Each structure stands twice: as C-alpha cells, then as structure tokens.
Amino acid sequence: MKTFKSLIEDVLPEIRELFPWDLEERIKENPDLLLIDLTEAREYNTVHIKNSINVPRGVLEASCEWGYEDTVPALAAARDKEVVVICRSGNRSALAAHVMQQLGFNNVSSLKTGLRGWFDYELPMYDGDENEVDEDIAEAYFSKGPSPEQMGPS
C-alpha cells in the first residue's frame, strides 16, 4: 500500500524543485513567473507569498483546464510559462508539479520546503488582504502540528 510519503518520494525524481532563495531570484528575473499557492483558502488567507494565486490542491486539475467552473484563466493559459507551485511544506506542491507535467505544463517547479522554508529564510509573507504578516503570527501558523487523534492509534 502506498502512503502519502511514498507517493511524494516516487515523484521527486521526475520534477524540478526550487529552494526559497532560488525562487526569490526567479521572481526578480522573470516578471511573468506564475506563482500558484495550493493551500486551502483559510491557509492562504493566513500566510502566502505576495502575488501568488490561490488554487487549492483539490481543484488543481480542473483549474488548469478551460471550460470548468474551477478554471483559473491565468493558469489554464500558462502551459508554456514558468510556473512555481507552492504549499506549506513542499509535499502537496511536489505532487501537483508532477500532475501538471502530465497535463502538459512545460516549465513547472515545486517550492522545496514550501512556505515554511520561505518563512525560515526570512522572506516576507502576506495575509488575505495583502498586508505583510507579523512574524509571530506566521510562527504560530507554522508551529501547529497534528492533534493527538491525527497521530493514529498507539
């Protein structure tokens, strides 16, 4: 049986990943870079990278295609643009980058270490109103872990 971790390990050799400092450079070098934040809306409204578009992982495939209620035109038109997918830790984005390659995206990368790595590298984070997030709020967000029930049976 596959696990979440094993699914990620399977796709890592097939995708490109960028570290936060690499993404910082790419943002400066490529004004057309498309940043796709795969977190859920509540996560995105708490912390995200400036100018990223929120496309929750659950609707990614439909968001990449024309003709769906979830279609995101900037994303559907970006098969030949540079796209970086972002999540909290770099796991969902690794899977998303793999799926997007299968959907014909030619230049997609995943942010290795995710938003947590971006924060640890001391780069700015923004909330849903595009205000810079206070470091303590971001730290509280990243410090949450699974509840005891989510840890599974002993």
N, C-alpha and C positions, 0 to 999 in steps of 0.2 A: 504494500500500500504506500502510495506517495504521501508525503507530508508537505506542509507549506514550505518548510526549509528545503526539502529535496527538490521541489518544483523550481525554486529560485536557483539552487545550485545547478540544475540542469540547463537553465537559460543563460547563466552568466558568461559562459564561453562564447555565446552567439551574439552578444550585444556589446555596445560601447558604453562605457561609464566615464563620467567626469567627476573629479573631486570639486568641492566648493571653490577652491582657488582657480581651477580651470574654468568653471562656469563664470566666475567673476570676470575673467579675461574675455571669454566668448561674448558676454553681454556688452563689453566695451568695444569689441571688434566688429560685432555683427548686429546692427540696429534692427534687422529683420528677424532676429532669433525669436522663436516662438517658445514660450515657457508654459508648460501645461502642468498645473498642480492637481494631482489625482486625489487629494484628500477630500473627505466629506465636507459639506458646507460649514458645519459647526467648527471643524478644524481650520478650514481656510479662513473663516472669519476671526479666528483667534490669532493665527500666525501664517504668513505666506511671504514669498519673495515678491518684491514690487514688480508690477507689470505682468504677473503670471495670470493665466486664465484658469478658473476652477472648472475642471471636468472630472467629477467623481469617478473613481475606478469602475463603479458599477454600470456606468453608461458610456464608457470609453468607446467601445466598438461602434455603437450607433452614432456617437458624436463625431467619429471620423468619417462618416459616410453622408452623402447627400440624400435627402428625402425622408429623414426621420424626425420625429418630434424632438429628439435629443441632439440633432445635428448642430454642431458649432461651426459656422461657415469658415472662420479663420483656420480651424483645424482641418476641416474637410478639404480645403484648398491648399494644404501645406505638404503634400506628398514629396515635393522636391525642395522644400525649405528645411533649414536646420531647426530641429525641434528637440527640446530637452524636457523629459518628463520627470516630475518631482513628487515625492511623497514624504512621509515623516522620517523614515529610516533608510530608504533606498530599496526596500523589498518589493512593494507594490509597483514601484516605477521600473524595476528590472523586468517584472512580468509584463508590464504594459509596453515597454520598449520592444520586447520580443513579439508581442501580438501586433504592434504597429508595423514592425518589419514585415510580418506576414500579410498585412493589409496594404503593403506597397509603399510605406514610408521609407525613403532612401537615405535619410540623414537624421536618424533619431538616436538620442543618447539618454541614459538614465543618470540622475544625480546620485552618485555613490555617497552614502552616509545621509542622504536626504536633508530635510530641513534641520534635523538635529545637527548634522555636520556643518551646515551653513551657519547656524547659531553658534556652535562651538568655535568656528573660525572668526567669530565676532563681526559677521556681516549683518546689515540691518534687516529687520523683519517688520511686516506691516499687518494691520488688522483689516477687517472688512470695510472700514471707512477710509482705508489708505493712510492711516496715521501710523507713525513708527511705534512699534510695540516696546514698552518698557522691558528692560532686561529681566526684572523679577517676574513679570507676567509670563514671558517666554520660558523662563526657567521652570516655573510652576507647571506649565503645559508639558514640557519635555520630561519632567520628573515623575509624572504619573506612570504607574506601571499596572500590570494586570491585578485584578482583585483576587482574593484567595479562591473564590469559586472558579475564576478563569484559569487557575493553575492546574486544575484537574484533580482527579482522585489521588489520595496519598498512596 
